[in-house]
């Protein structure tokens, strides 16, 4: 049994029904959806919520905005 929980933070506004498609992709790769905590929010909102709850994380991967002007 894998004790790790994965948290995904994304506003899910890139295309219609994005959350459902992402969940289907995760599930189709053999990852149980009960192991993934999808947080539909901006990074700022999610950080504020996690800070308020005193959450801790073992590893954080930041995959930022991919538009040229931000890179």
PDB file of N, H, CA, C and O in Angstrom:
ATOM      1  N   UNK A   1       0.846  -1.193   0.000  1.00  0.00           N
ATOM      2  CA  UNK A   1       0.000   0.000   0.000  1.00  0.00           C
ATOM      3  C   UNK A   1       0.879   1.240   0.000  1.00  0.00           C
ATOM      4  O   UNK A   1       1.806   1.352   0.803  1.00  0.00           O
ATOM      5  N   UNK A   2       0.591   2.161  -0.892  1.00  0.00           N
ATOM      6  H   UNK A   2      -0.162   2.070  -1.544  1.00  0.00           H
ATOM      7  CA  UNK A   2       1.360   3.390  -1.017  1.00  0.00           C
ATOM      8  C   UNK A   2       0.790   4.443  -0.074  1.00  0.00           C
ATOM      9  O   UNK A   2      -0.354   4.865  -0.248  1.00  0.00           O
ATOM     10  N   UNK A   3       1.567   4.879   0.925  1.00  0.00           N
ATOM     11  H   UNK A   3       2.496   4.537   1.067  1.00  0.00           H
ATOM     12  CA  UNK A   3       1.053   5.844   1.893  1.00  0.00           C
ATOM     13  C   UNK A   3       1.029   7.283   1.382  1.00  0.00           C
ATOM     14  O   UNK A   3       0.524   8.175   2.063  1.00  0.00           O
ATOM     15  N   UNK A   4       1.567   7.510   0.198  1.00  0.00           N
ATOM     16  H   UNK A   4       1.978   6.785  -0.356  1.00  0.00           H
ATOM     17  CA  UNK A   4       1.691   8.866  -0.303  1.00  0.00           C
ATOM     18  C   UNK A   4       0.370   9.397  -0.860  1.00  0.00           C
ATOM     19  O   UNK A   4      -0.383   8.676  -1.515  1.00  0.00           O
ATOM     20  N   UNK A   5       0.116  10.654  -0.587  1.00  0.00           N
ATOM     21  H   UNK A   5       0.728  11.239  -0.055  1.00  0.00           H
ATOM     22  CA  UNK A   5      -1.050  11.356  -1.106  1.00  0.00           C
ATOM     23  C   UNK A   5      -0.527  12.456  -2.018  1.00  0.00           C
ATOM     24  O   UNK A   5       0.418  13.165  -1.670  1.00  0.00           O
ATOM     25  N   UNK A   6      -1.127  12.590  -3.153  1.00  0.00           N
ATOM     26  H   UNK A   6      -1.894  12.014  -3.435  1.00  0.00           H
ATOM     27  CA  UNK A   6      -0.719  13.605  -4.111  1.00  0.00           C
ATOM     28  C   UNK A   6      -1.748  14.729  -4.136  1.00  0.00           C
ATOM     29  O   UNK A   6      -2.950  14.483  -4.233  1.00  0.00           O
ATOM     30  N   UNK A   7      -1.270  15.944  -4.048  1.00  0.00           N
ATOM     31  H   UNK A   7      -0.293  16.143  -3.969  1.00  0.00           H
ATOM     32  CA  UNK A   7      -2.137  17.121  -4.099  1.00  0.00           C
ATOM     33  C   UNK A   7      -1.900  17.815  -5.433  1.00  0.00           C
ATOM     34  O   UNK A   7      -0.765  18.141  -5.779  1.00  0.00           O
ATOM     35  N   UNK A   8      -2.966  18.035  -6.169  1.00  0.00           N
ATOM     36  H   UNK A   8      -3.888  17.770  -5.888  1.00  0.00           H
ATOM     37  CA  UNK A   8      -2.900  18.731  -7.444  1.00  0.00           C
ATOM     38  C   UNK A   8      -3.642  20.051  -7.289  1.00  0.00           C
ATOM     39  O   UNK A   8      -4.821  20.074  -6.934  1.00  0.00           O
ATOM     40  N   UNK A   9      -2.943  21.147  -7.559  1.00  0.00           N
ATOM     41  H   UNK A   9      -1.986  21.128  -7.848  1.00  0.00           H
ATOM     42  CA  UNK A   9      -3.547  22.477  -7.473  1.00  0.00           C
ATOM     43  C   UNK A   9      -3.609  23.066  -8.869  1.00  0.00           C
ATOM     44  O   UNK A   9      -2.586  23.211  -9.537  1.00  0.00           O
ATOM     45  N   UNK A  10      -4.802  23.402  -9.303  1.00  0.00           N
ATOM     46  H   UNK A  10      -5.633  23.285  -8.760  1.00  0.00           H
ATOM     47  CA  UNK A  10      -4.965  24.002 -10.625  1.00  0.00           C
ATOM     48  C   UNK A  10      -6.346  24.653 -10.682  1.00  0.00           C
ATOM     49  O   UNK A  10      -7.308  24.089 -10.161  1.00  0.00           O
ATOM     50  N   UNK A  11      -6.461  25.816 -11.298  1.00  0.00           N
ATOM     51  H   UNK A  11      -5.679  26.274 -11.722  1.00  0.00           H
ATOM     52  CA  UNK A  11      -7.778  26.439 -11.405  1.00  0.00           C
ATOM     53  C   UNK A  11      -8.722  25.706 -12.366  1.00  0.00           C
ATOM     54  O   UNK A  11      -9.927  25.956 -12.371  1.00  0.00           O
ATOM     55  N   UNK A  12      -8.168  24.803 -13.174  1.00  0.00           N
ATOM     56  H   UNK A  12      -7.189  24.599 -13.170  1.00  0.00           H
ATOM     57  CA  UNK A  12      -8.961  23.983 -14.103  1.00  0.00           C
ATOM     58  C   UNK A  12      -9.855  24.840 -14.994  1.00  0.00           C
ATOM     59  O   UNK A  12     -11.033  24.539 -15.186  1.00  0.00           O
ATOM     60  N   UNK A  13      -9.281  25.907 -15.533  1.00  0.00           N
ATOM     61  H   UNK A  13      -8.324  26.152 -15.377  1.00  0.00           H
ATOM     62  CA  UNK A  13     -10.032  26.820 -16.395  1.00  0.00           C
ATOM     63  C   UNK A  13      -9.490  26.841 -17.820  1.00  0.00           C
ATOM     64  O   UNK A  13      -9.919  27.655 -18.638  1.00  0.00           O
ATOM     65  N   UNK A  14      -8.552  25.951 -18.118  1.00  0.00           N
ATOM     66  H   UNK A  14      -8.203  25.290 -17.454  1.00  0.00           H
ATOM     67  CA  UNK A  14      -7.916  25.989 -19.436  1.00  0.00           C
ATOM     68  C   UNK A  14      -8.878  25.556 -20.538  1.00  0.00           C
ATOM     69  O   UNK A  14      -8.874  26.128 -21.628  1.00  0.00           O
ATOM     70  N   UNK A  15      -9.708  24.538 -20.254  1.00  0.00           N
ATOM     71  H   UNK A  15      -9.710  24.074 -19.368  1.00  0.00           H
ATOM     72  CA  UNK A  15     -10.710  24.101 -21.216  1.00  0.00           C
ATOM     73  C   UNK A  15     -11.904  23.516 -20.474  1.00  0.00           C
ATOM     74  O   UNK A  15     -11.814  23.180 -19.293  1.00  0.00           O
ATOM     75  N   UNK A  16     -13.012  23.399 -21.177  1.00  0.00           N
ATOM     76  H   UNK A  16     -13.084  23.672 -22.136  1.00  0.00           H
ATOM     77  CA  UNK A  16     -14.253  22.911 -20.592  1.00  0.00           C
ATOM     78  C   UNK A  16     -14.083  21.506 -20.014  1.00  0.00           C
ATOM     79  O   UNK A  16     -13.504  20.626 -20.650  1.00  0.00           O
ATOM     80  N   UNK A  17     -14.591  21.315 -18.814  1.00  0.00           N
ATOM     81  H   UNK A  17     -15.062  22.030 -18.297  1.00  0.00           H
ATOM     82  CA  UNK A  17     -14.598  20.016 -18.137  1.00  0.00           C
ATOM     83  C   UNK A  17     -13.188  19.453 -17.918  1.00  0.00           C
ATOM     84  O   UNK A  17     -12.974  18.243 -17.977  1.00  0.00           O
ATOM     85  N   UNK A  18     -12.242  20.345 -17.667  1.00  0.00           N
ATOM     86  H   UNK A  18     -12.415  21.328 -17.619  1.00  0.00           H
ATOM     87  CA  UNK A  18     -10.838  19.947 -17.503  1.00  0.00           C
ATOM     88  C   UNK A  18     -10.642  18.977 -16.344  1.00  0.00           C
ATOM     89  O   UNK A  18      -9.904  18.000 -16.478  1.00  0.00           O
ATOM     90  N   UNK A  19     -11.286  19.229 -15.215  1.00  0.00           N
ATOM     91  H   UNK A  19     -11.885  20.022 -15.106  1.00  0.00           H
ATOM     92  CA  UNK A  19     -11.099  18.355 -14.050  1.00  0.00           C
ATOM     93  C   UNK A  19     -11.502  16.919 -14.377  1.00  0.00           C
ATOM     94  O   UNK A  19     -10.781  15.981 -14.035  1.00  0.00           O
ATOM     95  N   UNK A  20     -12.628  16.743 -15.026  1.00  0.00           N
ATOM     96  H   UNK A  20     -13.213  17.505 -15.304  1.00  0.00           H
ATOM     97  CA  UNK A  20     -13.089  15.393 -15.375  1.00  0.00           C
ATOM     98  C   UNK A  20     -12.083  14.694 -16.285  1.00  0.00           C
ATOM     99  O   UNK A  20     -11.778  13.518 -16.085  1.00  0.00           O
ATOM    100  N   UNK A  21     -11.571  15.404 -17.272  1.00  0.00           N
ATOM    101  H   UNK A  21     -11.819  16.359 -17.434  1.00  0.00           H
ATOM    102  CA  UNK A  21     -10.597  14.805 -18.188  1.00  0.00           C
ATOM    103  C   UNK A  21      -9.305  14.440 -17.463  1.00  0.00           C
ATOM    104  O   UNK A  21      -8.747  13.366 -17.689  1.00  0.00           O
ATOM    105  N   UNK A  22      -8.833  15.322 -16.601  1.00  0.00           N
ATOM    106  H   UNK A  22      -9.286  16.195 -16.417  1.00  0.00           H
ATOM    107  CA  UNK A  22      -7.608  15.041 -15.839  1.00  0.00           C
ATOM    108  C   UNK A  22      -7.825  13.810 -14.950  1.00  0.00           C
ATOM    109  O   UNK A  22      -6.956  12.941 -14.873  1.00  0.00           O
ATOM    110  N   UNK A  23      -8.961  13.734 -14.292  1.00  0.00           N
ATOM    111  H   UNK A  23      -9.667  14.440 -14.354  1.00  0.00           H
ATOM    112  CA  UNK A  23      -9.253  12.577 -13.441  1.00  0.00           C
ATOM    113  C   UNK A  23      -9.291  11.290 -14.259  1.00  0.00           C
ATOM    114  O   UNK A  23      -8.769  10.265 -13.819  1.00  0.00           O
ATOM    115  N   UNK A  24      -9.898  11.329 -15.433  1.00  0.00           N
ATOM    116  H   UNK A  24     -10.322  12.161 -15.791  1.00  0.00           H
ATOM    117  CA  UNK A  24      -9.936  10.149 -16.309  1.00  0.00           C
ATOM    118  C   UNK A  24      -8.525   9.734 -16.718  1.00  0.00           C
ATOM    119  O   UNK A  24      -8.207   8.545 -16.735  1.00  0.00           O
ATOM    120  N   UNK A  25      -7.678  10.708 -17.047  1.00  0.00           N
ATOM    121  H   UNK A  25      -7.935  11.674 -17.034  1.00  0.00           H
ATOM    122  CA  UNK A  25      -6.297  10.401 -17.439  1.00  0.00           C
ATOM    123  C   UNK A  25      -5.523   9.764 -16.287  1.00  0.00           C
ATOM    124  O   UNK A  25      -4.796   8.790 -16.485  1.00  0.00           O
ATOM    125  N   UNK A  26      -5.678  10.309 -15.100  1.00  0.00           N
ATOM    126  H   UNK A  26      -6.268  11.100 -14.939  1.00  0.00           H
ATOM    127  CA  UNK A  26      -4.998   9.761 -13.922  1.00  0.00           C
ATOM    128  C   UNK A  26      -5.461   8.325 -13.681  1.00  0.00           C
ATOM    129  O   UNK A  26      -4.643   7.425 -13.489  1.00  0.00           O
ATOM    130  N   UNK A  27      -6.765   8.121 -13.691  1.00  0.00           N
ATOM    131  H   UNK A  27      -7.430   8.852 -13.847  1.00  0.00           H
ATOM    132  CA  UNK A  27      -7.340   6.795 -13.443  1.00  0.00           C
ATOM    133  C   UNK A  27      -6.908   5.788 -14.511  1.00  0.00           C
ATOM    134  O   UNK A  27      -6.622   4.632 -14.199  1.00  0.00           O
ATOM    135  N   UNK A  28      -6.861   6.229 -15.768  1.00  0.00           N
ATOM    136  H   UNK A  28      -7.093   7.169 -16.021  1.00  0.00           H
ATOM    137  CA  UNK A  28      -6.486   5.321 -16.857  1.00  0.00           C
ATOM    138  C   UNK A  28      -5.029   4.887 -16.768  1.00  0.00           C
ATOM    139  O   UNK A  28      -4.632   3.914 -17.410  1.00  0.00           O
ATOM    140  N   UNK A  29      -4.232   5.595 -15.980  1.00  0.00           N
ATOM    141  H   UNK A  29      -4.554   6.385 -15.458  1.00  0.00           H
ATOM    142  CA  UNK A  29      -2.821   5.225 -15.782  1.00  0.00           C
ATOM    143  C   UNK A  29      -2.639   4.348 -14.548  1.00  0.00           C
ATOM    144  O   UNK A  29      -1.516   4.078 -14.123  1.00  0.00           O
ATOM    145  N   UNK A  30      -3.762   3.905 -13.979  1.00  0.00           N
ATOM    146  H   UNK A  30      -4.675   4.124 -14.325  1.00  0.00           H
ATOM    147  CA  UNK A  30      -3.697   2.971 -12.859  1.00  0.00           C
ATOM    148  C   UNK A  30      -3.536   3.635 -11.497  1.00  0.00           C
ATOM    149  O   UNK A  30      -3.189   2.971 -10.520  1.00  0.00           O
ATOM    150  N   UNK A  31      -3.783   4.931 -11.428  1.00  0.00           N
ATOM    151  H   UNK A  31      -4.065   5.470 -12.222  1.00  0.00           H
ATOM    152  CA  UNK A  31      -3.675   5.643 -10.150  1.00  0.00           C
ATOM    153  C   UNK A  31      -5.065   5.815  -9.583  1.00  0.00           C
ATOM    154  O   UNK A  31      -5.949   6.376 -10.231  1.00  0.00           O
ATOM    155  N   UNK A  32      -5.252   5.333  -8.382  1.00  0.00           N
ATOM    156  H   UNK A  32      -4.534   4.877  -7.855  1.00  0.00           H
ATOM    157  CA  UNK A  32      -6.551   5.433  -7.725  1.00  0.00           C
ATOM    158  C   UNK A  32      -6.853   6.896  -7.397  1.00  0.00           C
ATOM    159  O   UNK A  32      -6.007   7.603  -6.850  1.00  0.00           O
ATOM    160  N   UNK A  33      -8.048   7.337  -7.730  1.00  0.00           N
ATOM    161  H   UNK A  33      -8.736   6.763  -8.174  1.00  0.00           H
ATOM    162  CA  UNK A  33      -8.412   8.734  -7.492  1.00  0.00           C
ATOM    163  C   UNK A  33      -8.497   9.074  -6.008  1.00  0.00           C
ATOM    164  O   UNK A  33      -8.455  10.250  -5.646  1.00  0.00           O
ATOM    165  N   UNK A  34      -8.614   8.078  -5.150  1.00  0.00           N
ATOM    166  H   UNK A  34      -8.648   7.123  -5.444  1.00  0.00           H
ATOM    167  CA  UNK A  34      -8.634   8.381  -3.711  1.00  0.00           C
ATOM    168  C   UNK A  34      -7.242   8.705  -3.179  1.00  0.00           C
ATOM    169  O   UNK A  34      -7.096   9.090  -2.019  1.00  0.00           O
ATOM    170  N   UNK A  35      -6.217   8.554  -4.017  1.00  0.00           N
ATOM    171  H   UNK A  35      -6.335   8.241  -4.960  1.00  0.00           H
ATOM    172  CA  UNK A  35      -4.846   8.916  -3.636  1.00  0.00           C
ATOM    173  C   UNK A  35      -4.500  10.348  -4.068  1.00  0.00           C
ATOM    174  O   UNK A  35      -3.436  10.863  -3.726  1.00  0.00           O
ATOM    175  N   UNK A  36      -5.406  10.986  -4.822  1.00  0.00           N
ATOM    176  H   UNK A  36      -6.271  10.568  -5.100  1.00  0.00           H
ATOM    177  CA  UNK A  36      -5.132  12.309  -5.363  1.00  0.00           C
ATOM    178  C   UNK A  36      -6.141  13.314  -4.815  1.00  0.00           C
ATOM    179  O   UNK A  36      -7.353  13.108  -4.887  1.00  0.00           O
ATOM    180  N   UNK A  37      -5.619  14.391  -4.273  1.00  0.00           N
ATOM    181  H   UNK A  37      -4.635  14.558  -4.214  1.00  0.00           H
ATOM    182  CA  UNK A  37      -6.446  15.467  -3.726  1.00  0.00           C
ATOM    183  C   UNK A  37      -6.436  16.607  -4.746  1.00  0.00           C
ATOM    184  O   UNK A  37      -5.492  17.395  -4.795  1.00  0.00           O
ATOM    185  N   UNK A  38      -7.484  16.688  -5.555  1.00  0.00           N
ATOM    186  H   UNK A  38      -8.251  16.047  -5.515  1.00  0.00           H
ATOM    187  CA  UNK A  38      -7.584  17.737  -6.563  1.00  0.00           C
ATOM    188  C   UNK A  38      -8.137  18.995  -5.897  1.00  0.00           C
ATOM    189  O   UNK A  38      -9.244  18.987  -5.358  1.00  0.00           O
ATOM    190  N   UNK A  39      -7.364  20.062  -5.941  1.00  0.00           N
ATOM    191  H   UNK A  39      -6.465  20.068  -6.380  1.00  0.00           H
ATOM    192  CA  UNK A  39      -7.788  21.337  -5.362  1.00  0.00           C
ATOM    193  C   UNK A  39      -7.951  22.344  -6.493  1.00  0.00           C
ATOM    194  O   UNK A  39      -6.976  22.864  -7.036  1.00  0.00           O
ATOM    195  N   UNK A  40      -9.190  22.599  -6.826  1.00  0.00           N
ATOM    196  H   UNK A  40      -9.982  22.176  -6.385  1.00  0.00           H
ATOM    197  CA  UNK A  40      -9.492  23.529  -7.912  1.00  0.00           C
ATOM    198  C   UNK A  40      -9.401  24.935  -7.333  1.00  0.00           C
ATOM    199  O   UNK A  40     -10.332  25.440  -6.706  1.00  0.00           O
ATOM    200  N   UNK A  41      -8.243  25.545  -7.570  1.00  0.00           N
ATOM    201  H   UNK A  41      -7.487  25.134  -8.079  1.00  0.00           H
ATOM    202  CA  UNK A  41      -7.948  26.858  -6.995  1.00  0.00           C
ATOM    203  C   UNK A  41      -6.690  27.408  -7.641  1.00  0.00           C
ATOM    204  O   UNK A  41      -5.942  26.687  -8.301  1.00  0.00           O
ATOM    205  N   UNK A  42      -6.478  28.685  -7.439  1.00  0.00           N
ATOM    206  H   UNK A  42      -7.086  29.271  -6.903  1.00  0.00           H
ATOM    207  CA  UNK A  42      -5.207  29.272  -7.859  1.00  0.00           C
ATOM    208  C   UNK A  42      -4.135  28.845  -6.864  1.00  0.00           C
ATOM    209  O   UNK A  42      -4.452  28.395  -5.763  1.00  0.00           O
ATOM    210  N   UNK A  43      -2.884  28.983  -7.242  1.00  0.00           N
ATOM    211  H   UNK A  43      -2.626  29.348  -8.136  1.00  0.00           H
ATOM    212  CA  UNK A  43      -1.786  28.648  -6.329  1.00  0.00           C
ATOM    213  C   UNK A  43      -1.861  29.493  -5.069  1.00  0.00           C
ATOM    214  O   UNK A  43      -1.630  28.999  -3.965  1.00  0.00           O
ATOM    215  N   UNK A  44      -2.182  30.762  -5.238  1.00  0.00           N
ATOM    216  H   UNK A  44      -2.369  31.163  -6.135  1.00  0.00           H
ATOM    217  CA  UNK A  44      -2.278  31.664  -4.086  1.00  0.00           C
ATOM    218  C   UNK A  44      -3.376  31.222  -3.123  1.00  0.00           C
ATOM    219  O   UNK A  44      -3.164  31.187  -1.911  1.00  0.00           O
ATOM    220  N   UNK A  45      -4.538  30.887  -3.655  1.00  0.00           N
ATOM    221  H   UNK A  45      -4.710  30.916  -4.640  1.00  0.00           H
ATOM    222  CA  UNK A  45      -5.641  30.422  -2.811  1.00  0.00           C
ATOM    223  C   UNK A  45      -5.275  29.119  -2.093  1.00  0.00           C
ATOM    224  O   UNK A  45      -5.529  28.966  -0.898  1.00  0.00           O
ATOM    225  N   UNK A  46      -4.685  28.199  -2.826  1.00  0.00           N
ATOM    226  H   UNK A  46      -4.479  28.324  -3.797  1.00  0.00           H
ATOM    227  CA  UNK A  46      -4.324  26.907  -2.239  1.00  0.00           C
ATOM    228  C   UNK A  46      -3.256  27.074  -1.166  1.00  0.00           C
ATOM    229  O   UNK A  46      -3.302  26.407  -0.133  1.00  0.00           O
ATOM    230  N   UNK A  47      -2.296  27.959  -1.405  1.00  0.00           N
ATOM    231  H   UNK A  47      -2.258  28.501  -2.245  1.00  0.00           H
ATOM    232  CA  UNK A  47      -1.252  28.212  -0.408  1.00  0.00           C
ATOM    233  C   UNK A  47      -1.856  28.788   0.870  1.00  0.00           C
ATOM    234  O   UNK A  47      -1.510  28.363   1.972  1.00  0.00           O
ATOM    235  N   UNK A  48      -2.754  29.750   0.719  1.00  0.00           N
ATOM    236  H   UNK A  48      -3.035  30.095  -0.177  1.00  0.00           H
ATOM    237  CA  UNK A  48      -3.401  30.345   1.887  1.00  0.00           C
ATOM    238  C   UNK A  48      -4.174  29.299   2.688  1.00  0.00           C
ATOM    239  O   UNK A  48      -4.101  29.279   3.917  1.00  0.00           O
ATOM    240  N   UNK A  49      -4.907  28.438   2.001  1.00  0.00           N
ATOM    241  H   UNK A  49      -4.966  28.454   1.003  1.00  0.00           H
ATOM    242  CA  UNK A  49      -5.671  27.379   2.677  1.00  0.00           C
ATOM    243  C   UNK A  49      -4.737  26.402   3.387  1.00  0.00           C
ATOM    244  O   UNK A  49      -4.979  26.043   4.540  1.00  0.00           O
ATOM    245  N   UNK A  50      -3.678  25.972   2.713  1.00  0.00           N
ATOM    246  H   UNK A  50      -3.482  26.263   1.777  1.00  0.00           H
ATOM    247  CA  UNK A  50      -2.738  25.017   3.306  1.00  0.00           C
ATOM    248  C   UNK A  50      -2.017  25.638   4.504  1.00  0.00           C
ATOM    249  O   UNK A  50      -1.779  24.968   5.508  1.00  0.00           O
ATOM    250  N   UNK A  51      -1.678  26.903   4.391  1.00  0.00           N
ATOM    251  H   UNK A  51      -1.872  27.447   3.575  1.00  0.00           H
ATOM    252  CA  UNK A  51      -1.016  27.598   5.504  1.00  0.00           C
ATOM    253  C   UNK A  51      -1.930  27.694   6.715  1.00  0.00           C
ATOM    254  O   UNK A  51      -1.513  27.455   7.848  1.00  0.00           O
ATOM    255  N   UNK A  52      -3.169  28.043   6.457  1.00  0.00           N
ATOM    256  H   UNK A  52      -3.508  28.236   5.536  1.00  0.00           H
ATOM    257  CA  UNK A  52      -4.145  28.161   7.540  1.00  0.00           C
ATOM    258  C   UNK A  52      -4.343  26.822   8.265  1.00  0.00           C
ATOM    259  O   UNK A  52      -4.542  26.789   9.480  1.00  0.00           O
ATOM    260  N   UNK A  53      -4.287  25.728   7.509  1.00  0.00           N
ATOM    261  H   UNK A  53      -4.125  25.755   6.523  1.00  0.00           H
ATOM    262  CA  UNK A  53      -4.458  24.380   8.075  1.00  0.00           C
ATOM    263  C   UNK A  53      -3.147  23.784   8.592  1.00  0.00           C
ATOM    264  O   UNK A  53      -3.127  22.662   9.099  1.00  0.00           O
ATOM    265  N   UNK A  54      -2.064  24.533   8.464  1.00  0.00           N
ATOM    266  H   UNK A  54      -2.080  25.444   8.052  1.00  0.00           H
ATOM    267  CA  UNK A  54      -0.723  24.087   8.889  1.00  0.00           C
ATOM    268  C   UNK A  54      -0.314  22.783   8.208  1.00  0.00           C
ATOM    269  O   UNK A  54       0.321  21.923   8.818  1.00  0.00           O
ATOM    270  N   UNK A  55      -0.686  22.652   6.941  1.00  0.00           N
ATOM    271  H   UNK A  55      -1.201  23.351   6.445  1.00  0.00           H
ATOM    272  CA  UNK A  55      -0.318  21.450   6.191  1.00  0.00           C
ATOM    273  C   UNK A  55       1.180  21.425   5.929  1.00  0.00           C
ATOM    274  O   UNK A  55       1.820  22.469   5.801  1.00  0.00           O
ATOM    275  N   UNK A  56       1.721  20.238   5.853  1.00  0.00           N
ATOM    276  H   UNK A  56       1.202  19.390   5.956  1.00  0.00           H
ATOM    277  CA  UNK A  56       3.116  20.057   5.467  1.00  0.00           C
ATOM    278  C   UNK A  56       3.172  19.097   4.282  1.00  0.00           C
ATOM    279  O   UNK A  56       2.284  18.267   4.088  1.00  0.00           O
ATOM    280  N   UNK A  57       4.229  19.231   3.505  1.00  0.00           N
ATOM    281  H   UNK A  57       4.951  19.905   3.663  1.00  0.00           H
ATOM    282  CA  UNK A  57       4.403  18.413   2.312  1.00  0.00           C
ATOM    283  C   UNK A  57       5.830  17.897   2.269  1.00  0.00           C
ATOM    284  O   UNK A  57       6.758  18.603   2.664  1.00  0.00           O
ATOM    285  N   UNK A  58       6.015  16.676   1.795  1.00  0.00           N
ATOM    286  H   UNK A  58       5.261  16.102   1.474  1.00  0.00           H
ATOM    287  CA  UNK A  58       7.350  16.100   1.660  1.00  0.00           C
ATOM    288  C   UNK A  58       8.048  16.571   0.392  1.00  0.00           C
ATOM    289  O   UNK A  58       9.276  16.654   0.345  1.00  0.00           O
ATOM    290  N   UNK A  59       7.269  16.877  -0.627  1.00  0.00           N
ATOM    291  H   UNK A  59       6.272  16.809  -0.590  1.00  0.00           H
ATOM    292  CA  UNK A  59       7.825  17.244  -1.914  1.00  0.00           C
ATOM    293  C   UNK A  59       6.832  18.158  -2.624  1.00  0.00           C
ATOM    294  O   UNK A  59       5.627  17.912  -2.601  1.00  0.00           O
ATOM    295  N   UNK A  60       7.339  19.204  -3.249  1.00  0.00           N
ATOM    296  H   UNK A  60       8.318  19.404  -3.268  1.00  0.00           H
ATOM    297  CA  UNK A  60       6.473  20.102  -4.019  1.00  0.00           C
ATOM    298  C   UNK A  60       7.085  20.279  -5.400  1.00  0.00           C
ATOM    299  O   UNK A  60       8.251  20.650  -5.536  1.00  0.00           O
ATOM    300  N   UNK A  61       6.287  20.009  -6.416  1.00  0.00           N
ATOM    301  H   UNK A  61       5.340  19.708  -6.306  1.00  0.00           H
ATOM    302  CA  UNK A  61       6.683  20.226  -7.807  1.00  0.00           C
ATOM    303  C   UNK A  61       5.841  21.377  -8.335  1.00  0.00           C
ATOM    304  O   UNK A  61       4.612  21.307  -8.321  1.00  0.00           O
ATOM    305  N   UNK A  62       6.488  22.424  -8.796  1.00  0.00           N
ATOM    306  H   UNK A  62       7.487  22.480  -8.807  1.00  0.00           H
ATOM    307  CA  UNK A  62       5.770  23.586  -9.309  1.00  0.00           C
ATOM    308  C   UNK A  62       5.904  23.608 -10.822  1.00  0.00           C
ATOM    309  O   UNK A  62       7.001  23.735 -11.365  1.00  0.00           O
ATOM    310  N   UNK A  63       4.780  23.484 -11.483  1.00  0.00           N
ATOM    311  H   UNK A  63       3.888  23.381 -11.042  1.00  0.00           H
ATOM    312  CA  UNK A  63       4.709  23.515 -12.939  1.00  0.00           C
ATOM    313  C   UNK A  63       3.945  24.780 -13.288  1.00  0.00           C
ATOM    314  O   UNK A  63       2.715  24.776 -13.339  1.00  0.00           O
ATOM    315  N   UNK A  64       4.675  25.864 -13.528  1.00  0.00           N
ATOM    316  H   UNK A  64       5.674  25.867 -13.486  1.00  0.00           H
ATOM    317  CA  UNK A  64       4.065  27.181 -13.638  1.00  0.00           C
ATOM    318  C   UNK A  64       3.430  27.485 -14.971  1.00  0.00           C
ATOM    319  O   UNK A  64       3.243  26.609 -15.816  1.00  0.00           O
ATOM    320  N   UNK A  65       3.108  28.737 -15.135  1.00  0.00           N
ATOM    321  H   UNK A  65       3.261  29.448 -14.449  1.00  0.00           H
ATOM    322  CA  UNK A  65       2.503  29.239 -16.353  1.00  0.00           C
ATOM    323  C   UNK A  65       3.446  28.990 -17.527  1.00  0.00           C
ATOM    324  O   UNK A  65       4.638  29.282 -17.439  1.00  0.00           O
ATOM    325  N   UNK A  66       2.922  28.459 -18.609  1.00  0.00           N
ATOM    326  H   UNK A  66       1.954  28.221 -18.680  1.00  0.00           H
ATOM    327  CA  UNK A  66       3.754  28.079 -19.756  1.00  0.00           C
ATOM    328  C   UNK A  66       3.785  29.129 -20.859  1.00  0.00           C
ATOM    329  O   UNK A  66       4.383  28.898 -21.910  1.00  0.00           O
ATOM    330  N   UNK A  67       3.154  30.269 -20.639  1.00  0.00           N
ATOM    331  H   UNK A  67       2.668  30.456 -19.786  1.00  0.00           H
ATOM    332  CA  UNK A  67       3.173  31.320 -21.651  1.00  0.00           C
ATOM    333  C   UNK A  67       4.561  31.961 -21.697  1.00  0.00           C
ATOM    334  O   UNK A  67       5.193  32.164 -20.660  1.00  0.00           O
ATOM    335  N   UNK A  68       5.018  32.270 -22.877  1.00  0.00           N
ATOM    336  H   UNK A  68       4.505  32.105 -23.719  1.00  0.00           H
ATOM    337  CA  UNK A  68       6.370  32.770 -23.094  1.00  0.00           C
ATOM    338  C   UNK A  68       6.710  33.964 -22.209  1.00  0.00           C
ATOM    339  O   UNK A  68       7.802  34.023 -21.644  1.00  0.00           O
ATOM    340  N   UNK A  69       5.794  34.908 -22.083  1.00  0.00           N
ATOM    341  H   UNK A  69       4.906  34.859 -22.542  1.00  0.00           H
ATOM    342  CA  UNK A  69       6.112  36.116 -21.305  1.00  0.00           C
ATOM    343  C   UNK A  69       6.365  35.820 -19.829  1.00  0.00           C
ATOM    344  O   UNK A  69       7.047  36.597 -19.161  1.00  0.00           O
ATOM    345  N   UNK A  70       5.832  34.713 -19.303  1.00  0.00           N
ATOM    346  H   UNK A  70       5.278  34.082 -19.845  1.00  0.00           H
ATOM    347  CA  UNK A  70       6.049  34.348 -17.911  1.00  0.00           C
ATOM    348  C   UNK A  70       7.304  33.498 -17.705  1.00  0.00           C
ATOM    349  O   UNK A  70       7.886  33.479 -16.620  1.00  0.00           O
ATOM    350  N   UNK A  71       7.702  32.806 -18.748  1.00  0.00           N
ATOM    351  H   UNK A  71       7.229  32.821 -19.629  1.00  0.00           H
ATOM    352  CA  UNK A  71       8.867  31.945 -18.664  1.00  0.00           C
ATOM    353  C   UNK A  71      10.121  32.793 -18.688  1.00  0.00           C
ATOM    354  O   UNK A  71      11.228  32.259 -18.627  1.00  0.00           O
TER     355      UNK A  71
END
